[in-house]
Amino acid sequence: MGTGADFQEGLKEIQDDLLAMGDMAEKAVSRAVEALKKRDLSLAHQVVADDAKINRQRFTIEDKCMRLIAGHVTEADDLRPVVAILNMISDLERVGDYAEGIAKIAIVIGDEPPLKPLIDIPRMAQLSVEMIEGGLKSFVTRDVELARKVVTSDSVVDGLYDQVFRELITFMMVDPRTIDRATRLIWAAHNLERVADRATNICERVVFTVTGKMEETAD
């Protein structure tokens, strides 16, 4: 059985791995939307290929968490951060999956003429990535107020999604020939809305880590 110092050292290493995974997921989202916006098929294929790296990072962190629990926990150690990390890496892996989905949409669209300039979808991506970054920062600093502040952006992302959805439905109604292209963009926007939801989950785990209570942080 390890010491409390061993536990804290192991936890610090895992937190660093978590931040690295978060950075990978954030970049995947940003690059996927960039590929969609710029019709960059090479970048889209790269996002799809890189998803395997995010998956491997999750398994690496899970293994380290299990080893930490098995070998370095004393009665004085608080396991809430480890439990939170195990949940966060699941959310981050899903973020990677959503980014991969957007990249695949970009690949399917290929060189089709753009239905409309992409403005709200990149904004959704920016906000979602900022939410992930803020949520992970609040975890490392154990800042509950920051976590709660981050969650307020979720309603903004939801509003943008509703706006994108209504606009694209209008395109479909006016010209049925746009249905396929509009549907693909709706799915891309939906994936980004889900990214924000996953960021919200991360923030809820921050509250759990600090207070020991799970609470709905969304409005």
PLY file of the C-alpha trace (Angstrom):
ply
format ascii 1.0
element vertex 219
property float x
property float y
property float z
element edge 218
property int vertex1
property int vertex2
end_header
0.00 0.00 0.00
1.38 3.37 -0.97
1.46 6.58 1.03
-0.73 9.65 0.75
2.15 11.35 -1.06
2.22 8.51 -3.59
-1.50 8.99 -4.17
-1.18 12.73 -4.74
1.74 12.22 -7.11
-0.20 9.63 -9.07
-3.29 11.85 -9.15
-1.23 14.77 -10.49
0.09 12.60 -13.32
-3.41 11.46 -14.22
-4.72 15.03 -14.17
-1.97 16.00 -16.61
-3.03 13.10 -18.84
-6.64 14.30 -18.59
-5.65 17.79 -19.73
-3.73 16.29 -22.64
-6.81 14.28 -23.63
-8.93 17.41 -23.33
-6.55 19.25 -25.64
-6.80 16.42 -28.17
-10.60 16.51 -28.06
-10.74 20.30 -28.33
-8.45 20.31 -31.35
-10.47 17.54 -32.98
-13.66 19.61 -32.76
-12.00 22.76 -34.05
-10.29 20.97 -36.92
-13.41 19.05 -37.90
-15.43 22.26 -38.21
-12.56 23.95 -40.04
-12.54 21.03 -42.49
-16.30 21.38 -42.93
-16.08 25.12 -43.46
-13.12 25.08 -45.85
-13.95 21.81 -47.66
-10.57 20.52 -46.50
-10.87 16.77 -47.08
-7.28 16.08 -46.05
-7.88 17.69 -42.66
-11.18 15.83 -42.29
-9.47 12.49 -42.91
-6.81 13.43 -40.36
-9.48 14.09 -37.71
-11.01 10.68 -38.39
-7.61 8.98 -38.12
-6.69 10.84 -34.93
-9.81 9.65 -33.10
-7.98 6.40 -32.34
-5.40 8.42 -30.37
-8.15 9.89 -28.20
-9.52 6.41 -27.56
-6.08 5.11 -26.58
-5.60 8.05 -24.21
-8.84 7.13 -22.45
-7.70 3.54 -21.95
-4.32 4.72 -20.67
-5.95 7.00 -18.10
-8.41 4.31 -17.03
-5.54 1.91 -16.44
-3.65 4.49 -14.38
-6.76 5.23 -12.31
-7.26 1.55 -11.55
-3.61 1.12 -10.61
-3.77 4.21 -8.39
-6.82 2.91 -6.57
-5.33 -0.56 -6.20
-1.89 0.40 -5.04
-1.74 3.84 -3.49
-4.95 4.56 -1.59
-4.96 5.13 2.15
-7.96 5.77 4.35
-7.18 9.48 4.27
-7.24 9.74 0.47
-10.25 11.23 -1.28
-11.25 9.11 -4.27
-13.70 11.66 -5.65
-11.15 13.17 -8.08
-10.35 9.72 -9.46
-14.04 8.88 -9.88
-14.56 12.25 -11.56
-11.68 11.64 -13.97
-13.06 8.23 -14.93
-16.31 9.93 -15.90
-14.62 12.88 -17.62
-12.54 10.71 -19.92
-15.72 9.00 -21.07
-17.16 12.41 -21.94
-13.97 13.45 -23.73
-13.93 10.26 -25.76
-17.48 11.02 -26.89
-16.37 14.54 -27.82
-13.77 12.93 -30.05
-16.50 10.78 -31.58
-18.62 13.85 -32.30
-15.63 15.53 -33.96
-15.04 12.41 -36.03
-18.69 12.50 -37.06
-18.39 16.09 -38.23
-15.22 15.23 -40.17
-17.03 12.36 -41.88
-19.83 14.76 -42.82
-17.21 17.04 -44.37
-15.89 14.08 -46.34
-19.37 13.13 -47.58
-20.08 16.72 -48.62
-16.78 16.79 -50.46
-16.70 19.51 -53.09
-20.45 20.07 -53.24
-21.32 23.76 -53.52
-21.88 25.26 -50.07
-25.50 25.61 -49.06
-24.73 28.76 -47.08
-21.76 30.46 -45.42
-21.04 28.72 -42.14
-21.24 31.26 -39.32
-23.28 29.81 -36.46
-21.76 26.31 -36.66
-18.17 27.60 -36.20
-19.46 29.77 -33.34
-20.99 26.69 -31.72
-17.66 24.92 -32.09
-15.76 27.80 -30.50
-18.12 27.98 -27.53
-18.13 24.22 -27.04
-14.34 24.04 -27.08
-14.13 26.93 -24.63
-16.56 25.08 -22.36
-14.39 21.97 -22.33
-11.29 24.04 -21.66
-13.02 25.95 -18.85
-14.47 22.80 -17.34
-11.09 21.08 -17.18
-9.47 24.21 -15.78
-12.12 24.37 -13.06
-11.37 20.74 -12.19
-7.63 21.26 -11.84
-8.16 24.39 -9.73
-11.20 22.90 -7.91
-13.11 26.09 -8.76
-16.83 25.38 -8.42
-17.85 28.91 -9.36
-15.89 28.71 -12.60
-17.56 25.38 -13.37
-20.98 26.90 -12.83
-20.06 29.90 -14.99
-18.89 27.64 -17.82
-22.23 25.85 -17.87
-24.09 29.06 -18.65
-22.67 28.88 -22.18
-24.66 25.71 -22.80
-27.87 27.68 -23.26
-26.09 29.88 -25.83
-25.00 26.80 -27.78
-28.54 25.42 -27.58
-29.88 28.71 -28.94
-27.45 28.63 -31.84
-28.45 25.05 -32.61
-32.12 26.01 -32.66
-31.29 28.88 -34.99
-29.28 26.66 -37.35
-32.02 24.03 -37.32
-34.80 26.49 -38.16
-32.75 28.11 -40.92
-31.87 24.81 -42.55
-35.43 23.53 -42.33
-36.46 26.68 -44.20
-33.94 25.87 -46.93
-35.47 22.40 -47.27
-39.00 23.74 -47.50
-38.12 26.35 -50.12
-36.01 24.01 -52.24
-36.24 20.23 -51.71
-33.00 19.82 -53.65
-31.17 21.16 -50.61
-32.48 18.46 -48.25
-29.36 16.27 -48.29
-26.92 19.13 -47.75
-29.10 20.77 -45.09
-29.56 17.50 -43.23
-25.81 16.97 -43.05
-25.29 20.43 -41.60
-28.04 19.81 -39.05
-26.20 16.68 -37.94
-22.96 18.63 -37.64
-24.69 21.25 -35.50
-26.32 18.52 -33.41
-22.92 16.99 -32.71
-21.66 20.36 -31.47
-24.70 20.74 -29.24
-23.79 17.38 -27.74
-20.18 18.50 -27.23
-21.49 21.33 -25.06
-23.59 18.83 -23.12
-20.49 16.74 -22.45
-18.69 19.86 -21.22
-21.61 20.41 -18.87
-21.14 16.88 -17.55
-17.50 17.66 -16.84
-18.51 20.74 -14.86
-20.99 18.71 -12.83
-18.15 16.36 -11.92
-16.14 19.34 -10.72
-18.94 20.22 -8.32
-19.03 16.58 -7.19
-15.27 16.54 -6.59
-15.34 19.64 -4.42
-18.66 19.22 -2.59
-19.29 15.48 -2.71
-22.70 16.14 -4.23
-23.96 15.61 -7.75
-26.13 18.47 -8.87
-27.59 19.66 -12.14
-25.57 22.74 -13.03
-27.55 23.53 -16.18
-30.12 26.31 -16.18
0 1
1 2
2 3
3 4
4 5
5 6
6 7
7 8
8 9
9 10
10 11
11 12
12 13
13 14
14 15
15 16
16 17
17 18
18 19
19 20
20 21
21 22
22 23
23 24
24 25
25 26
26 27
27 28
28 29
29 30
30 31
31 32
32 33
33 34
34 35
35 36
36 37
37 38
38 39
39 40
40 41
41 42
42 43
43 44
44 45
45 46
46 47
47 48
48 49
49 50
50 51
51 52
52 53
53 54
54 55
55 56
56 57
57 58
58 59
59 60
60 61
61 62
62 63
63 64
64 65
65 66
66 67
67 68
68 69
69 70
70 71
71 72
72 73
73 74
74 75
75 76
76 77
77 78
78 79
79 80
80 81
81 82
82 83
83 84
84 85
85 86
86 87
87 88
88 89
89 90
90 91
91 92
92 93
93 94
94 95
95 96
96 97
97 98
98 99
99 100
100 101
101 102
102 103
103 104
104 105
105 106
106 107
107 108
108 109
109 110
110 111
111 112
112 113
113 114
114 115
115 116
116 117
117 118
118 119
119 120
120 121
121 122
122 123
123 124
124 125
125 126
126 127
127 128
128 129
129 130
130 131
131 132
132 133
133 134
134 135
135 136
136 137
137 138
138 139
139 140
140 141
141 142
142 143
143 144
144 145
145 146
146 147
147 148
148 149
149 150
150 151
151 152
152 153
153 154
154 155
155 156
156 157
157 158
158 159
159 160
160 161
161 162
162 163
163 164
164 165
165 166
166 167
167 168
168 169
169 170
170 171
171 172
172 173
173 174
174 175
175 176
176 177
177 178
178 179
179 180
180 181
181 182
182 183
183 184
184 185
185 186
186 187
187 188
188 189
189 190
190 191
191 192
192 193
193 194
194 195
195 196
196 197
197 198
198 199
199 200
200 201
201 202
202 203
203 204
204 205
205 206
206 207
207 208
208 209
209 210
210 211
211 212
212 213
213 214
214 215
215 216
216 217
217 218
